[in-house]
């Protein structure tokens, strides 16, 4: 897949150690409890990588992780500073969770105006499978100076989703069980009109790499045929898996936005309808 939002393991290995390159390890899991995997980072990571705690950085700390929106500008400034991000840097993000945690930070950093970002295609597992170097050294990070500035087109609020639903191509990236819902629980299922684009359909099952562009187009044509003609809004359970189709679409030259609150926010109000299938 040819995408300015992705970088291959070969490409990253070729630029390691260059000035103004920042590599960030965003490994973690949603499995109970949702957590960042700092111990895994300490046991081995891409040389020069700095750890990003996805449960805290670029995330509003006033709510539980599953409901927390992207952080405000002041908190974003503090996170850019602590991670050593400067104007003109190239930032590479990777995880070991189907790109959704790295994708979330990729989206959040872009939401706050930082554009020179790539996500490592295939993540940590693919990096190791290719035999590229691993380090246990924890780098010293000088403070960064990047000043965040809002890029409002990347985030859709609840009210904006309701206003745009009829005109948008809304993709729900969750798995089939979550999307379908449980008949015994009327507050499970999906937002009316949301099309099921399971994030795993966009990845090669064996390698974890994104499908090539022609294969991605066929998946989107099959699951969400209006992706070519309508503005795309992605969602999921809490605003993480939805960034995987956003990454895929970016490689096809299609801009999209994320309903940050996703189904976790939508279902909170009983008067908002829910569909099951």
C-alpha positions in Angstrom: 0.0 0.0 0.0 1.4 3.4 -1.0 0.4 5.9 1.6 1.9 9.1 3.0 0.3 8.1 6.3 2.3 4.9 6.5 5.9 4.0 6.5 7.3 0.5 5.8 9.7 -1.3 8.2 12.4 -1.1 5.5 11.9 2.6 5.1 12.0 3.2 8.9 15.1 1.1 9.3 16.8 3.2 6.6 16.3 6.5 8.4 16.8 5.5 12.1 19.1 7.8 13.9 18.5 10.8 11.6 18.2 14.2 13.0 14.6 15.4 13.6 13.2 11.9 13.5 11.0 10.9 16.4 9.8 7.4 16.9 7.0 6.6 19.4 6.0 3.3 20.8 2.2 3.2 21.5 1.9 -0.4 22.5 -1.1 -1.3 24.7 -4.3 -3.3 24.9 -8.0 -2.9 25.3 -8.2 -6.2 27.1 -9.4 -5.7 30.7 -8.0 -3.6 32.1 -7.3 -1.2 29.2 -3.7 -0.3 29.7 -0.4 0.9 28.1 2.3 -1.8 27.9 5.2 0.0 29.3 6.9 -3.2 30.5 6.9 -4.5 27.0 8.5 -1.3 25.8 11.3 -1.7 28.4 11.9 -5.3 27.4 12.6 -4.2 23.8 11.6 -1.5 21.3 12.7 0.1 18.1 16.0 1.9 18.7 15.4 5.5 19.8 11.7 5.0 20.4 10.0 7.0 23.2 7.0 5.4 25.0 3.6 7.0 24.6 0.9 6.1 27.2 -2.2 6.0 25.1 -4.4 6.0 28.2 -3.1 9.4 29.2 -1.4 11.4 26.4 -3.5 13.3 24.0 -6.6 12.2 26.0 -8.9 14.0 28.3 -8.1 12.8 31.8 -11.4 13.8 33.3 -13.3 10.7 32.1 -12.8 7.0 31.9 -10.7 5.9 28.9 -13.7 4.4 27.0 -15.5 7.7 27.1 -12.6 10.2 27.1 -12.4 12.5 24.1 -9.2 14.0 22.7 -7.5 16.4 25.1 -7.7 20.2 25.0 -5.1 22.5 23.5 -3.3 23.1 26.8 -2.9 19.4 27.5 -1.8 18.8 23.9 0.9 21.4 24.3 2.1 19.7 27.4 2.2 16.3 25.7 4.0 17.6 22.6 6.5 19.2 25.0 7.1 16.0 27.1 7.5 13.9 24.0 10.1 16.2 22.6 8.2 17.1 19.4 9.3 20.2 17.5 8.1 21.9 14.3 9.7 20.1 11.3 10.2 16.8 13.0 9.1 13.5 11.3 7.2 11.4 13.9 6.7 7.7 13.4 4.2 5.8 15.5 3.8 2.1 16.0 1.8 -0.3 18.2 1.1 -4.1 18.3 -2.7 -3.7 18.2 -3.7 -3.6 14.5 -2.6 0.1 14.2 -5.6 1.3 16.3 -3.6 2.8 19.2 -0.9 4.3 17.0 -3.7 5.4 14.7 -5.5 7.2 17.5 -2.4 9.1 18.5 -1.8 9.8 14.8 -5.3 11.3 14.6 -5.0 13.2 17.8 -1.6 14.8 16.9 -3.1 15.8 13.5 -6.2 17.2 15.3 -3.8 19.5 17.1 -2.0 20.6 14.0 1.0 18.3 13.6 1.0 16.8 10.2 4.4 15.2 9.5 3.4 11.8 10.9 3.6 8.2 9.8 2.3 5.0 11.2 4.5 1.9 10.9 2.8 -0.5 8.6 2.5 -3.9 10.3 3.6 -2.4 13.6 5.9 -4.0 16.1 5.2 -7.6 15.1 6.2 -7.0 11.5 9.3 -5.1 12.6 10.5 -8.0 14.6 9.5 -10.5 11.9 11.8 -8.7 9.5 14.7 -9.0 11.9 15.3 -5.3 12.3 17.2 -4.0 15.4 15.7 -3.9 18.9 16.9 -1.9 21.8 16.3 -1.7 25.5 17.9 1.7 25.9 15.5 4.4 27.1 16.4 7.7 25.3 16.7 11.0 27.1 14.1 13.3 25.7 14.7 17.1 25.6 11.6 19.2 25.8 9.8 19.9 22.6 8.5 23.3 21.4 5.7 22.4 19.0 2.7 24.7 19.5 -0.6 23.0 18.8 -3.2 24.6 16.6 -6.7 23.1 16.0 -7.4 21.3 12.8 -11.2 21.2 13.3 -12.0 19.1 10.2 -10.7 15.8 11.6 -13.1 15.5 14.6 -16.9 15.2 14.5 -18.9 15.9 17.7 -22.2 14.2 18.6 -24.2 17.2 17.3 -22.2 17.4 14.1 -22.7 13.6 13.5 -26.5 14.1 13.9 -26.5 17.0 11.5 -24.4 15.2 8.8 -25.7 11.6 9.1 -27.9 11.8 6.0 -25.2 13.2 3.8 -22.2 11.2 5.1 -20.8 7.8 4.5 -20.5 6.6 8.1 -18.2 3.6 8.7 -18.3 1.6 12.0 -15.0 -0.2 12.4 -15.9 -2.5 15.2 -16.1 -6.3 15.1 -19.2 -8.1 13.9 -20.5 -9.0 17.4 -20.3 -5.5 18.7 -21.8 -4.0 15.5 -24.7 -6.5 15.5 -25.6 -6.1 19.1 -27.4 -8.4 21.5 -31.2 -8.8 21.3 -31.4 -9.0 25.1 -29.7 -5.6 25.4 -31.4 -2.9 23.5 -28.5 -0.4 24.0 -26.1 -2.6 22.0 -25.7 -2.6 18.3 -24.8 0.4 16.1 -25.7 4.0 15.2 -28.5 4.0 12.6 -27.2 4.2 9.1 -23.6 3.2 10.1 -22.1 0.8 7.6 -20.0 -2.1 9.0 -16.4 -1.8 7.9 -14.6 -4.1 10.3 -11.0 -2.8 10.6 -9.6 -6.4 10.2 -11.0 -6.4 6.6 -8.4 -3.8 5.8 -5.4 -5.8 7.0 -3.7 -8.9 5.8 -4.5 -11.7 8.3 -1.0 -13.2 8.2 1.3 -10.2 8.2 -0.9 -7.5 9.8 0.0 -5.2 7.0 -2.6 -3.0 5.3 -3.9 -4.4 2.0 -2.6 -3.0 -1.2 -4.6 -0.1 -2.7 -6.6 -2.0 -5.2 -7.6 -4.6 -2.6 -8.6 -1.8 -0.2 -10.7 -0.1 -2.9 -12.6 -3.4 -3.4 -13.3 -3.8 0.3 -14.6 -0.2 0.6 -16.7 -0.7 -2.6 -18.3 -3.8 -1.1 -18.9 -2.5 2.4 -19.4 1.2 2.0 -19.9 2.0 -1.7 -20.6 5.7 -1.2 -17.1 6.3 0.2 -16.1 7.7 -3.2 -18.8 10.3 -3.4 -19.8 11.3 0.2 -17.7 12.7 3.1 -16.5 9.8 5.3 -17.0 9.7 9.0 -15.4 6.9 10.9 -16.4 5.6 14.3 -16.1 2.5 16.5 -16.6 1.9 20.2 -14.5 4.6 21.7 -12.6 6.3 18.9 -9.7 4.0 18.3 -10.5 1.2 15.8 -12.1 3.9 13.7 -8.7 5.4 12.9 -7.8 2.2 11.0 -10.1 2.9 8.1 -9.0 6.5 8.3 -5.4 5.4 7.7 -6.5 3.1 4.8 -8.5 5.9 3.2 -5.6 8.3 3.5 -3.5 6.0 1.4 -6.2 6.2 -1.2 -6.2 10.0 -1.2 -9.5 10.3 0.7 -9.8 12.6 3.7 -12.1 11.5 6.6 -13.1 12.5 10.0 -13.6 10.7 13.3 -16.7 10.7 15.5 -14.5 10.8 18.6 -17.3 9.8 21.1 -18.3 6.8 18.9 -20.9 4.3 20.1 -19.8 4.6 23.8 -21.1 8.2 23.8 -24.1 7.6 21.4 -25.7 4.9 23.6 -25.6 7.0 26.8 -28.8 8.8 26.0 -31.8 6.4 25.8 -33.7 8.6 23.4 -31.0 8.1 20.7 -32.0 5.2 18.5 -29.8 2.0 18.1 -30.0 -0.5 15.3 -29.2 -4.2 15.6 -28.5 -6.7 12.8 
